[in-house]
Amino acid sequence: MNDHDYYRAFLHAVWHDRSADPLVASLLAQPAFAVYRNTIFKGCVDALAANYPAVQRLVGAQWFQGAALAYARRNMPQDASLIAYGDGFAAFLSGLEEASELPYLAGVAALDRCWTEAHLAADDAALDAAALHAALAAGQDVRLVPHAAARWRWEPAHPAYSIWSANREAVETPDELAWRAEGALLTRPVGEVRWQGIGPGACRFLDACGDGAGVAASAALALEAEPGLDVAAMLGALLQAGAFTSFH
């Protein structure tokens, strides 16, 4: 067995508690290996708790730890650093039977993930708003490039943003929360992740910009998603939030 095969067999044993390889199987039989496995899974669970604080606050530490351990047992980290671990946790929660009574939980988890991605994203310069205004005034149909740290999400069935924001800030969720669709934008304009609610038009505009569409086509799609939208005001709010890095 070469080193690559050994390490693959070793990792398989860690995650599945069994091995067909005699050498690795002999390690499994040692009591210290169980301690080693538990330490690894605890690290994964702790990383998920750090990356999904709003989810943990919603469901409680005990419930969260059970769900996080179940996820960890099915999802081996792809990087030695666990700072970004858990990219599939929202999808995992959406299929978890125990979470069926919390239909908004996956949406909350997705926003926790957006925060992590915004926090870890590469640095980008802020868009030159004056240059953009000049280009638009000259009739140019420019293409806006979203900032590397910008993340946005539209939840069509639940007020996931309001629930997430309250739990992210560790405040009580409003008792009379309107049960409606919501959108969210997360940006990192000055080194700190910030978030705000946005409408369906803004989300569709950002989607289109991310797909490489020009401002005119993106605005048309935004109006289709949200008739009556003040596109100029929406664009101004997105620029102020730091959603874009450049245009061409």
C-alpha positions in Angstrom: 0.0 0.0 0.0 1.4 3.4 -1.0 1.0 6.5 1.1 -2.0 7.8 -0.9 -3.9 4.5 -0.5 -3.1 4.4 3.2 -4.3 7.9 3.9 -7.5 7.3 1.9 -8.1 4.1 3.9 -7.4 5.9 7.1 -9.8 8.7 6.4 -12.5 6.2 5.4 -12.0 4.5 8.7 -12.3 7.8 10.6 -15.6 8.7 8.8 -17.1 5.2 8.6 -15.7 3.4 11.6 -14.6 0.4 9.5 -11.9 -0.6 7.1 -11.1 -3.5 4.8 -7.4 -2.8 5.1 -5.8 -5.0 7.8 -3.3 -2.3 8.9 -6.0 0.4 9.3 -8.4 -2.2 10.9 -5.8 -2.8 13.6 -5.8 0.9 14.4 -9.5 0.9 14.6 -9.3 -1.8 17.3 -7.3 0.5 19.6 -9.3 2.5 22.2 -7.3 5.6 21.3 -8.7 5.6 17.8 -12.2 6.2 19.1 -10.9 9.2 21.0 -9.2 10.5 17.9 -12.4 10.1 15.8 -14.5 11.9 18.5 -12.0 14.7 18.6 -12.2 15.2 14.8 -16.0 15.2 14.8 -16.1 17.6 17.7 -13.9 19.9 15.6 -16.4 19.7 12.7 -19.4 20.3 15.0 -17.6 23.3 16.6 -16.8 24.7 13.2 -20.5 24.4 12.2 -21.6 26.1 15.4 -19.2 29.0 14.6 -20.4 29.2 11.0 -24.1 28.9 11.7 -24.8 30.9 14.9 -28.3 32.0 13.9 -29.3 28.4 13.3 -27.9 27.3 16.6 -29.7 30.1 18.5 -33.0 29.1 16.8 -32.9 25.4 17.6 -30.8 25.3 20.7 -27.3 23.8 21.3 -28.4 20.2 21.9 -30.5 20.0 18.8 -27.9 21.8 16.8 -25.1 19.5 17.9 -27.1 16.4 16.9 -27.8 17.8 13.4 -24.2 19.0 13.0 -22.8 15.6 14.0 -25.1 13.9 11.5 -23.9 16.3 8.8 -20.2 15.9 9.8 -20.5 12.1 9.6 -21.6 12.4 5.9 -19.4 15.3 4.9 -15.7 15.1 5.2 -13.9 18.5 5.3 -12.1 19.3 2.0 -9.6 21.6 3.7 -7.5 21.3 6.8 -8.8 24.6 7.9 -12.4 24.4 9.0 -13.1 28.1 8.7 -15.3 27.6 5.7 -16.6 24.2 6.6 -20.3 23.4 6.0 -21.1 24.7 2.6 -23.9 22.1 2.2 -25.4 22.5 5.7 -28.4 24.5 4.5 -29.3 21.8 1.9 -28.8 19.1 4.6 -31.2 20.8 6.9 -33.8 21.2 4.2 -33.9 17.4 3.9 -33.8 16.6 7.6 -37.0 15.2 8.9 -36.4 16.6 12.4 -36.4 20.1 10.9 -39.7 19.7 9.0 -41.6 21.8 11.6 -39.2 24.7 10.9 -39.6 25.3 7.2 -37.6 28.5 7.3 -34.5 26.9 8.9 -32.7 26.1 5.7 -33.2 29.7 4.6 -31.7 30.9 7.8 -28.8 28.5 7.4 -28.3 29.8 3.8 -27.9 33.3 5.1 -25.5 32.2 7.8 -23.5 30.7 4.9 -23.8 34.0 2.9 -22.2 35.8 5.9 -19.3 33.3 6.0 -18.7 33.6 2.3 -18.9 37.4 2.4 -16.5 37.5 5.4 -13.9 35.2 3.6 -14.2 36.7 0.1 -11.3 38.4 -1.6 -10.9 42.1 -1.2 -12.3 44.2 -4.1 -12.2 47.9 -4.7 -15.5 49.8 -4.4 -17.2 50.9 -7.6 -16.5 54.5 -8.7 -20.1 55.7 -8.5 -19.3 59.1 -10.2 -17.8 57.3 -13.2 -20.8 55.0 -13.4 -23.2 57.9 -13.3 -21.3 59.6 -16.0 -21.4 56.5 -18.2 -25.1 56.1 -17.7 -25.8 59.7 -18.4 -23.9 59.3 -21.7 -26.3 56.5 -22.6 -23.9 53.6 -22.2 -25.4 50.2 -21.4 -22.7 49.1 -19.0 -22.3 45.8 -17.3 -22.0 46.0 -13.5 -19.7 43.5 -11.8 -20.8 42.4 -8.3 -18.3 42.8 -5.5 -16.5 39.6 -4.5 -18.0 39.8 -1.0 -21.6 40.5 -2.2 -24.1 37.8 -1.5 -27.8 38.0 -2.0 -30.8 35.7 -1.6 -34.5 35.7 -2.2 -36.7 33.4 0.0 -40.1 33.1 -1.8 -42.0 31.4 1.0 -40.7 32.6 4.4 -39.5 35.7 6.3 -36.1 34.0 6.6 -34.2 37.3 6.5 -36.1 38.8 9.5 -35.7 35.6 11.5 -32.0 35.3 10.6 -31.2 38.9 11.3 -32.8 38.8 14.7 -31.0 35.7 15.7 -27.7 36.8 14.2 -27.9 39.9 16.4 -29.2 37.8 19.3 -32.4 39.7 19.8 -35.9 38.4 20.0 -37.8 37.7 16.8 -40.9 39.9 16.5 -44.0 38.2 17.9 -46.2 39.4 14.9 -43.8 38.7 12.1 -45.4 39.0 8.7 -45.2 35.6 7.0 -44.1 36.7 3.6 -41.3 36.4 1.1 -38.1 38.3 1.8 -34.7 39.1 0.2 -31.4 39.9 1.8 -28.1 41.5 0.6 -24.9 41.0 2.5 -21.8 43.1 1.6 -18.4 43.9 3.1 -17.7 47.5 2.1 -15.2 48.5 4.8 -13.9 45.2 6.1 -17.0 44.3 8.1 -20.0 42.3 6.8 -23.2 44.2 6.7 -26.7 43.2 5.7 -30.0 44.7 4.7 -33.3 43.5 3.4 -34.0 44.0 -0.3 -37.0 43.3 -2.6 -37.5 40.9 -5.4 -36.5 43.5 -8.0 -33.2 44.1 -6.5 -32.5 40.4 -6.2 -33.4 39.9 -9.8 -31.2 42.8 -10.8 -28.2 41.4 -9.0 -28.9 37.9 -10.5 -28.8 39.5 -14.0 -25.7 41.5 -13.3 -24.0 38.3 -12.0 -24.9 36.6 -15.2 -23.2 39.4 -17.2 -26.3 41.2 -18.4 -26.2 45.0 -19.1 -27.9 47.5 -16.9 -30.8 48.0 -19.3 -31.6 44.3 -19.4 -31.1 43.9 -15.7 -33.4 46.8 -15.0 -36.1 45.3 -17.2 -35.9 42.0 -15.3 -36.1 43.8 -12.0 -39.3 45.6 -13.1 -40.7 42.3 -14.3 -40.0 40.8 -10.8 -41.3 43.9 -9.0 -43.6 46.1 -11.1 -43.5 49.8 -10.2 -40.0 49.5 -8.8 -38.0 52.8 -8.7 -35.0 51.4 -10.5 -32.8 54.5 -10.0 -33.4 54.4 -6.2 -32.8 50.7 -6.1 -29.5 51.1 -8.0 -28.5 53.9 -5.7 -29.1 51.8 -2.6 -27.1 48.9 -4.1 -24.2 51.2 -4.9 -24.3 52.7 -1.4 -24.3 49.2 0.1 -21.2 48.3 -1.8 -22.7 45.6 -4.0 -20.5 46.3 -7.0 -16.8 46.6 -7.7 -16.6 47.8 -11.3 -18.4 48.2 -14.6 -17.4 47.8 -18.2 
